[in-house]
Amino acid sequence: MHIPDGYLSPRMAGALWIASAPLWALSLRAIRRRLNRRRVPLLALLSAFSFLIMMFNIPLPGGTTGHAVGAVLIAILVGPWAAMTAVTLALAVQALLFGDGGILALGANSFNMAFVMPFAGWLVFRLCRGAARPKDARFAIAAAAGGYVGINVAALIVAIELGLQPILHHLPDGTPLYCPFTLGVTIPAMMIPHLVVAGAAEAILTGGVAAFLGKYHPELFEAGQEAMK
């Protein structure tokens, strides 16, 4: 799901940097206001967790790969605003040190995976959870549903961003300047593998970890529950 440099026009990449900047500011503000200092190490650990699982790519049809992100799980544990900072830090390290995702495209990747994904998944989790407590089976099922929806909504946004490039930016003869594939290609190419494979992996990861932590360490969900108030 990482967008490399060269697939988005400088205009769109810059616009997504501008769109992400105030969201990063709001994320840091929320961390300062709502996250207890003793839980900051947990946030750092969750960022490292997201970085690690994004490095394990799953082969997908068409010669591409997909991966889990962990953004919804982080949102459930510490709130969606804190999740944005955690995932953005993981994406920044990947882009700067490993070339996984572009530096110019970091604003887009952060918007998609650190903002859209945790918030979409967290909202689904909140709707599905009801009054379930962390140790209840419904809590884990709601977490799995949130993970599945979150990664697929993010994948759809990526597909739209890429598919708009040949429509918006091309030479007079129609030759695309950036991503050469239209929405008719990018949407099925992104959504079919994510709906079938990557989404299932994200759901299993999110629901499985939520079930384990809910049983043995329910206190870890304290900050995430505060974010719901």
Secondary structure, 3 states (H helix, E strand, C coil): CCCCCCCCCHHHHHHHHHHHHHHHHHHHHHHHHHCCHHHHHHHHHHHHHHHHHHCCCEECCCCCEECCCCHHHHHHHHCHHHHHHHHHHHHHHHHHHHCCCCCCCHHHHHHHHHHHHHHHHHHHHHHHHCCCCCCCHHHHHHHHHHHHHHHHHHHHHHHHHHHCHHHHCECCCCCECCCCCCHHHHHHHHHHHHHHHHHHHHHHHHHHHHHHHHHHCHHHHHHHHHHCC
